[in-house]
């Protein structure tokens, strides 16, 4: 499953060289085939430090927000509809939904500011 998903992700990335892939220390992320695949693509593997939940805090916060703002509030009649609505939510989250934590800016606005600086 992990290899299938990472291959799908890399098909969507035009130039994966230097992309950072962050994970925990699960055995599948330490497997030689996974490590070799990332190395061949030029991706950088990043792992949480053992016993440090703060390393994954940002993505865990996103999953919580996604579930409470979108997933639990909707019913999906098919996988296709689920995936389509998920793409819409992720677009909304990144481009339209401002956040108090980000001084009422969107994630894309914050990233763009950092690119200019």
C-alpha positions, -999 to +999 in steps of 0.1 A: +000+000+000+028+025+009+047+018-023+015+021-044+007+055-028+042+069-031+043+059-068+010+076-075+022+107-057+055+108-077+035+105-110+019+138-102+052+156-093+070+169-123+104+171-107+106+151-075+143+159-070+147+174-035+111+167-024+110+159+013+089+129+023+082+128+060+070+098+079+072+080+112+095+050+119+070+024+106+087-007+092+074+000+057+092+034+057+124+018+067+122-010+041+150-011+016+127-010-014+110+022-001+144+038+006+158+029-028+127+042-046+130+076-029+168+077-035+163+070-073+137+098-075+160+122-057+136+126-028+148+133+007+135+109+034+126+126+067+115+106+098+101+117+130+124+113+159+116+083+180+092+092+208+086+128+196+050+134+185+058+171+178+075+161+146+041+151+131+021+178+148+014+199+117+000+170+096-019+155+126-035+189+130-045+190+093-060+155+096-081+166+126-093+197+108-101+178+077-121+152+096-140+177+118-147+204+091-153+181+061-153+143+065-177+139+095-202+164+080-206+147+046-219+115+032-204+100+000-223+079-024-192+067-043-154+067-041-154+091-071-175+116-053-154+113-022-122+119-041-137+149-060-150+165-028-117+158-011-098+177-038-122+206-034-117+207+003-079+206+000-081+235-025-103+254-001-080+247+028-049+259+010-063+288-011-095+301+006-096+291+043-077+316+064-064+307+099-059+326+131-027+307+136-015+322+103-026+357+111-058+352+091-040+343+059-042+311+039-014+285+038-006+295+001-003+332+011+021+323+039+042+301+015+043+328-011+055+354+014+083+330+024+093+325-012+096+362-018+116+369+014 
